[in-house]
């Protein structure tokens, strides 16, 4: 019945690679305003294909020019997401099986440990009460190995007492950021890239600029405690995420780490 359809192994590989590409695009854009732009472009493309099939030459021509001429505009709009994607590819060590499959997290969701957000937030609350400054970076899809190498490597299961002791003011490990991967503290005293954005209010110091900087360049999320005010901030995609209370913050964090 379907003898006229030619389907080879290369077609299967082609579909698989496109599926992987679309998955990465979704992971990069998930939770951002850019996802709405992608949906809009997809709708225009579908309408363009329909007008081509119906031979509506004038409308299909206009939509065709709109899509072909918008490549440069798309690069400008998605420059942050493109930078994250290229950084993710550039920092992947394909000679290491662990690092390679780390980038393909959807292949190992069953064996990856779930980050215990409640323990992390409890530690942040206690640090907030004593106005102890803290900066916690939680890895998601993008590998943070290039940052981990700047600090002191660890391999400790996330624990409230350990988190608080690391950021204790007299601790030799309190300077810099702490990185969490798969519910393990993998590095302390990590040096983060500082954001040069002019939109950051002057009342925020280097700790906030560092959190914004790393979340601009990767898809990691950051929790920080202000040393001046004790205020807890949640930063994602280079922006402050607003929340009303501990429960809402925990829900947002858990959702972002899924």
C-alpha positions as CSV (number, residue, x, y, z in Angstrom):
1,X,0.0,0.0,0.0
2,X,2.8,2.4,0.9
3,X,5.4,1.0,-1.6
4,X,5.8,4.4,-3.2
5,X,7.3,5.8,0.1
6,X,11.0,5.5,0.2
7,X,12.4,5.3,3.7
8,X,16.0,4.5,4.4
9,X,18.3,4.4,7.4
10,X,19.5,7.9,6.6
11,X,15.9,9.2,6.9
12,X,15.7,7.7,10.4
13,X,19.0,9.4,11.3
14,X,17.8,12.7,9.8
15,X,14.6,12.6,11.9
16,X,16.5,11.7,15.0
17,X,19.0,14.6,14.6
18,X,16.2,17.0,14.0
19,X,14.4,15.8,17.1
20,X,17.6,16.3,19.2
21,X,18.0,19.8,17.7
22,X,14.4,20.7,18.5
23,X,14.8,19.4,22.0
24,X,17.9,21.6,22.7
25,X,16.1,24.6,21.2
26,X,13.2,23.9,23.6
27,X,15.5,23.6,26.6
28,X,17.2,26.8,25.8
29,X,14.0,28.8,25.3
30,X,11.9,27.1,28.0
31,X,10.5,29.6,30.5
32,X,11.6,32.7,28.4
33,X,9.7,35.2,26.3
34,X,11.6,33.9,23.3
35,X,9.4,30.8,23.2
36,X,6.5,32.9,22.2
37,X,8.5,34.3,19.2
38,X,9.3,30.8,18.1
39,X,5.6,29.9,18.2
40,X,4.8,32.9,16.1
41,X,7.5,32.1,13.5
42,X,6.2,28.5,13.4
43,X,2.7,29.7,12.7
44,X,3.9,32.0,9.9
45,X,5.8,29.1,8.4
46,X,2.8,26.8,8.5
47,X,0.6,29.5,6.9
48,X,3.3,30.0,4.2
49,X,3.3,26.3,3.4
50,X,-0.5,26.3,3.2
51,X,-0.6,29.3,0.8
52,X,2.1,27.6,-1.4
53,X,-0.1,24.4,-1.5
54,X,-3.1,26.5,-2.4
55,X,-1.1,28.4,-5.0
56,X,-1.9,31.8,-3.4
57,X,1.1,33.4,-5.0
58,X,0.8,37.0,-3.7
59,X,0.4,36.0,0.0
60,X,2.9,33.1,-0.2
61,X,5.4,35.5,-1.8
62,X,5.0,38.1,1.0
63,X,5.3,35.4,3.7
64,X,8.3,33.9,1.9
65,X,10.1,37.3,1.8
66,X,9.2,37.9,5.4
67,X,10.7,34.6,6.5
68,X,13.8,34.8,4.4
69,X,14.6,38.4,5.2
70,X,14.1,37.9,8.9
71,X,17.2,35.7,9.5
72,X,19.4,38.7,10.7
73,X,16.6,39.9,12.9
74,X,16.3,36.4,14.5
75,X,20.0,36.3,15.2
76,X,19.7,39.7,17.0
77,X,16.6,38.6,19.0
78,X,18.0,35.2,19.9
79,X,21.6,36.3,20.5
80,X,21.6,35.2,24.1
81,X,20.1,31.8,23.4
82,X,22.5,31.3,20.5
83,X,25.4,32.2,22.7
84,X,24.2,29.6,25.3
85,X,23.9,26.9,22.7
86,X,27.4,27.5,21.3
87,X,28.9,27.7,24.8
88,X,27.2,24.4,25.6
89,X,28.6,22.7,22.5
90,X,32.1,24.3,22.9
91,X,32.4,23.2,26.6
92,X,31.3,19.6,26.0
93,X,34.1,17.1,26.2
94,X,33.0,14.6,23.6
95,X,35.9,12.3,24.5
96,X,34.4,11.7,27.9
97,X,31.3,9.6,28.0
98,X,30.0,11.2,31.2
99,X,30.3,14.7,29.9
100,X,28.8,13.8,26.6
101,X,25.7,12.2,28.1
102,X,25.5,15.0,30.6
103,X,24.5,17.2,27.7
104,X,21.9,14.7,26.7
105,X,20.1,14.6,30.0
106,X,16.9,13.5,28.5
107,X,18.6,10.1,27.9
108,X,19.3,9.6,31.6
109,X,16.4,11.2,33.5
110,X,15.9,8.0,35.4
111,X,19.4,7.9,36.9
112,X,19.9,11.6,37.5
113,X,19.4,12.6,41.1
114,X,16.7,15.2,41.9
115,X,18.1,18.3,43.5
116,X,16.7,18.7,47.0
117,X,15.4,22.2,46.7
118,X,13.9,22.3,50.3
119,X,17.3,21.6,51.9
120,X,18.9,24.4,49.8
121,X,16.2,26.9,50.6
122,X,16.2,26.0,54.3
123,X,20.0,26.7,54.3
124,X,19.4,30.0,52.5
125,X,16.7,31.0,55.0
126,X,19.1,30.4,57.9
127,X,21.9,32.3,56.2
128,X,19.4,35.1,55.6
129,X,18.6,35.4,59.3
130,X,22.3,36.0,60.1
131,X,22.9,38.1,57.0
132,X,25.6,35.7,55.8
133,X,26.3,36.3,52.1
134,X,25.9,33.2,49.9
135,X,25.9,32.4,46.2
136,X,24.7,29.0,45.0
137,X,24.7,28.0,41.3
138,X,22.6,25.0,40.3
139,X,23.6,23.3,37.0
140,X,20.9,22.4,34.5
141,X,21.6,21.3,30.9
142,X,24.7,23.4,30.2
143,X,27.9,21.9,31.7
144,X,29.6,24.2,34.2
145,X,33.0,22.3,34.1
146,X,34.7,25.4,32.7
147,X,33.6,27.3,35.9
148,X,34.2,24.4,38.3
149,X,37.8,24.3,37.3
150,X,38.3,27.8,38.7
151,X,37.4,26.7,42.2
152,X,38.0,23.9,44.7
153,X,36.4,20.6,43.7
154,X,34.1,18.7,46.1
155,X,31.9,15.7,46.0
156,X,29.4,16.1,48.9
157,X,25.7,15.3,49.0
158,X,23.6,18.5,49.4
159,X,23.2,19.0,53.2
160,X,21.9,22.0,55.1
161,X,24.7,22.0,57.6
162,X,27.4,21.7,55.0
163,X,25.9,24.6,52.9
164,X,25.8,26.8,56.0
165,X,29.3,25.9,57.1
166,X,30.7,26.7,53.7
167,X,29.4,30.2,53.7
168,X,30.2,30.9,57.4
169,X,32.2,34.1,57.4
170,X,35.3,32.6,58.9
171,X,35.3,29.6,56.6
172,X,38.1,29.5,54.0
173,X,35.6,28.4,51.4
174,X,33.0,31.2,51.7
175,X,34.5,33.4,49.0
176,X,33.1,32.9,45.5
177,X,30.2,30.7,44.4
178,X,29.2,27.1,45.2
179,X,28.1,24.8,42.3
180,X,25.5,22.0,42.7
181,X,25.2,19.2,40.1
182,X,22.7,16.4,40.5
183,X,22.2,17.1,44.2
184,X,25.9,17.1,44.9
185,X,28.1,20.0,45.9
186,X,30.8,19.7,43.2
187,X,32.8,22.9,43.8
188,X,33.3,25.9,46.1
189,X,35.2,29.2,45.7
190,X,34.2,29.2,42.0
191,X,34.9,32.4,40.0
192,X,31.9,33.5,38.0
193,X,31.8,35.8,34.9
194,X,30.6,39.3,35.9
195,X,27.7,40.8,34.0
196,X,28.4,44.1,32.3
197,X,24.8,45.0,31.9
198,X,23.9,48.6,32.5
199,X,20.4,47.7,33.6
200,X,21.5,46.3,37.0
201,X,20.7,48.8,39.7
202,X,23.7,50.2,41.5
203,X,22.6,49.0,44.9
204,X,23.5,45.4,43.8
205,X,27.1,44.4,44.3
206,X,29.5,41.9,42.7
207,X,27.6,38.9,44.1
208,X,24.5,39.8,42.2
209,X,26.4,40.7,39.0
210,X,28.2,37.4,39.1
211,X,24.9,35.5,39.5
212,X,23.4,37.5,36.6
213,X,26.6,36.9,34.5
214,X,26.6,33.1,34.8
215,X,22.8,32.9,34.1
216,X,23.3,35.0,31.0
217,X,26.0,32.8,29.6
218,X,24.5,29.4,30.7
219,X,21.1,28.0,31.6
220,X,22.1,27.6,35.3
221,X,19.9,29.1,38.0
222,X,21.3,31.0,41.0
223,X,20.2,31.5,44.6
224,X,22.0,34.2,46.6
225,X,21.7,35.8,50.0
226,X,22.7,39.4,50.4
227,X,25.3,40.2,53.1
228,X,23.9,43.7,53.6
229,X,20.2,43.0,53.8
230,X,19.8,39.2,54.2
231,X,17.5,39.2,51.2
232,X,17.2,36.0,49.2
233,X,17.2,36.4,45.4
234,X,16.5,33.9,42.6
235,X,18.2,34.6,39.3
236,X,17.5,32.9,36.0
237,X,18.4,33.9,32.4
238,X,20.1,37.0,33.6
239,X,17.0,38.3,35.4
240,X,15.6,38.4,38.9
241,X,12.6,36.0,39.3
242,X,10.0,37.5,41.6
243,X,8.3,35.4,44.3
244,X,6.1,36.1,47.3
245,X,7.1,33.5,49.8
246,X,9.2,30.4,50.5
247,X,6.6,28.0,49.0
248,X,6.3,29.9,45.7
249,X,10.1,30.1,45.4
250,X,10.4,26.4,46.0
251,X,7.8,25.7,43.3
252,X,9.5,27.9,40.8
253,X,12.9,26.3,41.5
254,X,11.6,22.8,41.3
255,X,9.8,23.5,38.0
256,X,13.0,25.1,36.5
257,X,15.1,22.0,37.5
258,X,12.7,19.5,36.0
